Amino acid sequence: MHLKNTESRIGYLFKRLSKKDVGDRYRRHLSGVNTENQLAEFLCEITLVAALSKLSFEVPVIHPKNDRGTSCDVKVNIVNIDVYGDAKRLEDKWLTEPIRKNKRSIAKSPVGLKPVDSARPRSMDLYSKLKDAHRQFPQGTVNIIFLFHPSLGESISYIRQALFGEGTFFQNEDVILLENDGLFAIEEWRKISGCAYTMIDQNGTLSMKQLWQNPRTATRIPKHVNEKLKEFS
C-alpha cells in the first residue's frame, strides 16, 4: 500500500517540478538505500515533500542548500511564507527487540546509580539523535522538523520530554514549560521554529498529530501557516 502511494506522490512531484529535477534530487539518495530502515526513511521523506508541495503557492525546492552547504528535505511557500521542512524517522524498537531490558526509565538516573535492568529514557535517545538537526536549516526562516516516531509507547510524551525537558513528561500540553535540558533550550535550536509529531496512517495518509512551537525561536510559525499545515492532517 505505502509503495503504491509513494509512486503516486512521485508522480505528483513530476507534475509540480519535472522528471529531471526529481530524478536529479533523489537518484543519489536512492542509491544509498540498502536497508529496510533506510527505505522507510525515504518513504517518509517523499510523503512529507509531496504533502507540503500540495500546500505550496510556488514550485517546491527539494533539498535546498543553506549557507553551510547542508540542506533539509524541502522548501515550500505557504501563504506567501517560505517554510523549510525536514523529515526525521526515529523508530522506537525497545518493545520489539528480541533482546531488551525489561523496564524503561522515564527520567535520567543520578550519576553512578543507573539501574542495570532498565533502558535509558526514550527522550535521551531522541535528544542525542536530534540535537544537531539545526545544521540542516538556514537562519531567519520558518524551519520545522517533522518527526516520524513509530512506537508502541507514549510517543507524544517522549517527544515532548526531549523538546521541553525531562520534568515535562507528565505535564499538560496547555501549561507546558521549557526546562534547561530540552532541545528547545539549546541556543542553536533557536533557528528551529517548531517540531511536529507526524505519522503515516494504515491507508498511507500523512497525519500531523501534534505541532510544538519553539518558545525561544527567532522565527515563529505564523498563525495562518499553522492553520494551513493542518490541512494535510
N, C-alpha and C positions, 0 to 999 in steps of 0.2 A: 504493500500500500504506500509506504513512505517513498520508495524508489519511483513509483508511478507519479506521485505528487511532485517529486523532485524534477522529473522530466518535464512536467507541465510548467514548473516555476522557471526552469532554464529556458523553456520556450517563450515564456513571458519576457524574460530578460533579453532574449534575442530581438524581440519587438521593440523594447524600450531603448536598447543600445544597438548592437549589431552582433552577428555571429562572430565576427573577427574580434571585436572588443571583448566579448565574453570569453571567447576561446583564449585570447592572449592573457587575460587575467587569471583564468583558472587552470590552464594547461599545466603549468609548473606545479601549481598547488596539488592537482590531482596525481601528478607523477610521484608525489611523496606519500600517497595514501597506501599503506601496506598492512594496516591492522583494522580490525573491526571498530576500535575506538576512534581511529583517525577518520574512518568513513563516517561514523556518527557525527564527529565534529564538523565535517564538510557538509553533511546534510543539514545540520543546524544553521551553519553559515548561509547556505543557499536559501533556506526557508526564511531566515531573517531578512536577507538582502531583497528577496522578492517581495516580502510583505511591506517593508519600508518603501520600496520603489513604487508600490501602488499608491502610496500616500504623497509621493514627491511631486511638487509643482514643476520640477526641472528634471532633465535626464540625470539619473543617479551616476555617481562616480564610484567604481569598485576599487578598493584598496588605494584610497587617496594618500599620497605621501605627505608627511609633515616636515618641519624644518630639521628634524633629527634623522630623516631618511627612513623612518619606520612608518607603518600605516595601520589603520583599523580596517574593518571589513567594508564599510560603505559610507559615503556622504550623500545625503538627500536634502531636498529643500521642502520643508513642511510649513505651510502658511507663511512663505517668504522668510523663513528662518533656516539657515544651514544647520543640519543635525548630523553628527558623526556617530555611527553605531558600530559596536563590535560584539560578536557572539563568543561567549566562553562556555564550553561544556565541561563541567566538572562532576563526573558521576560519583555518587557515594556508594561504595561497594562493601561497606562494613557488614551489613546484614546478609550479603550474598556470597562473601568469600568463603571458600571451603575450610580455611584455617583462619580463625579470628579470635580476638579477645571476647569474652562473654559479656562484658559491660563496656559502656562508653561514658566517659566523664562529660559533664556539661559546663565545667569550669576548670581553669588551669589549677594544677596542684602546686603547693609550695615547693621550692627548690629542695630536692632530695627526698620528697615524700610522694613521688609519683606511684600510684597503685600499679602493681605488676600485672593484675588481671583485668585492667581497664584500658581501652583505647583512648587516645587523647581526644579532646573536644573537636567536633567536626569544624567548628568555627576557626580553630587554629589551622586546619588544613586549608580552608578557604582563604584565610588571611595570607598564608605563605604563598599560595598559588596566584593570588590576585594583586599582591602589593606593588608589583611593577607594571601593572596594566596601564597606568597613566602614560607610560612612554609611547604608547601607540597613537596618542591623540595630539592634535595641535592645541595651542594656547588660545584662550579667548573665544571659544566656540561652545555650542551646546554638545556635550560629549556624554554618551550613555553606554554603559555596559549592559548587555542583555545576557543574563546568566541562566544557562540551562543546567539544572541540578537534579538528574534522575536519582531518586532516593526512596527508601521505604520508611524514612524517618521524618522528622519535623523540619522540612526544608526551609520554610519561612523563618522559623526561629533560628536555625543555623545561620542563614544568610544575614538576618538582622543582627545577630550577635557579632558576626565578622565585620559588618559595616559600622555598627554603633558602639561595640564594646561588650566585654564579657558579661557585665551585670544586666544586660538588656534582654536576656533570654526569655524571661517571664513578663516583660513589660508589655503594656497595651500599646498597640500601634498609634493610638491617639495621643499618647503622652510620652513617647519615646524620647530619651535624652542621650546626647552624644557623650561618650566617655573617652578618655585619652588613649585607650588601647584599641579603638576601632579604626578601620581603614579610612573612614571619612575624617579622622583626626590627623592623618598624615598630611604634611604640608603640600607635597607634590600632588596629592589627590584633590587639591582644590580645583584642578582643571577638570575633574570628573563631575559632571552635573548631576548624575543620578545612576542608579543601578536597578534593573528590572529583573524580577524572577519570571522566567519565561518557560513555556512548555510547548511541546508538540503533542497534541491530543491523539487518541487512538485513530481518529479519522484523518490525521495528518494536518489538522488545522493548528495554526500558531495561536497561542493564548498567553497573554501577559497577565499573570496572577497578582503581581504587586510591583509598584514602582516607588522606590525610595529616593527622595530628593536629598542631595548632599547639603546639609545645613551650613557648611563652610565654603561652598563652591564660589568661584569667581564669576561663573556664568550660570544662572538658574535656568531651568526649563520653563519657558513661558507657559502661562495657563492654557492658551489656545493650542499650543503644540502638545501639551499634556493631554488635552481632550481629544485631539486628532489621533494620538497614539492608541487610544482606547478602541479605535475603530477596527483594529485587527485583533482585538481581544475576543 
